[in-house]
């Protein structure tokens, strides 16, 4: 999918091995398992104490076995807090993910890795890059993201937090290279098309982090400025552009007013003006309307042509 408007898009990193997708792990209610642990443990300790005080080797052995069984069952108890999940591995193999909150029980031999599913922010460092016109600019962005597929986040990349940080910075640099800081011809630019640029930045990051099971909620630029060495020159350029635009608007308005005045005079028949007098009137009105300074009127007490 194209995200930069030029027909090319960022290639998303892909894992070399077979893709692993998240699935639900097999669990049992934790309260039931805890009750069994208490019951078996209590019986085992009771038999162990009786066997030691008896003495009775058979009771001691049974009590010890029950105590070990209770400890093993207790080792499978897995608490899951809100905003986190547990990725379960049994003898190195991925068996599923626990997303249900509360106390659950899994195979005591399974390895359970905690993965945060909370929404997180990452703000890229201010990068100094060249825009599409070759001008050095300073740019930074903030990315709001969340782990969506815990299996990909754990087994697809080495460290999902570092992976998102690196890919976000790469996407920001790519966006800065693809578009100019300003486009005076009305095209898309970093400064003038903030909404579209943020959307395309999010699309680029999504493509880059899809292999890590990450969901991009929002991405937006937080800093955009010319580099210090050209900032002053570019400020003067912006000021000149703004002045030209303002002058253009003033001239357009003045010409419209002159046209209206001439049309009104002709329609009402108040005065007849030849081409030379109309030209003089247009010149005087444009001077009055377009001048930066107040004009000094000259009162004509003679005829129209004196």
Secondary structure, DSSP 4 states (H G I P E B T S, - for coil): ---SSSS--PPPP--SS------BPP-EEHHHHHHHHHHHHHHHHHHHHHHHHHT-HHHHHHHHHHHHHHHHHHHTEEEE-TTEEEEEEETTEEEEEE---EEEE--TTSEEEEEE-S-EEEEPPPEEEE-TTS-EEEEEEEEEEEE--HHHHHHTSS-HHHHHHHHHHHHHHHHHHHSBS--TTS--BTTT-HHHHHHHHHHHHHHHHGGGTEEEEEEEEEEEEE-HHHHHHHHHHHHHHHHHHHHHHHHHHHHHHHHHHHHHHHHHTS----HHHHHHHHHHHHHHHH-SS--------S-TT-
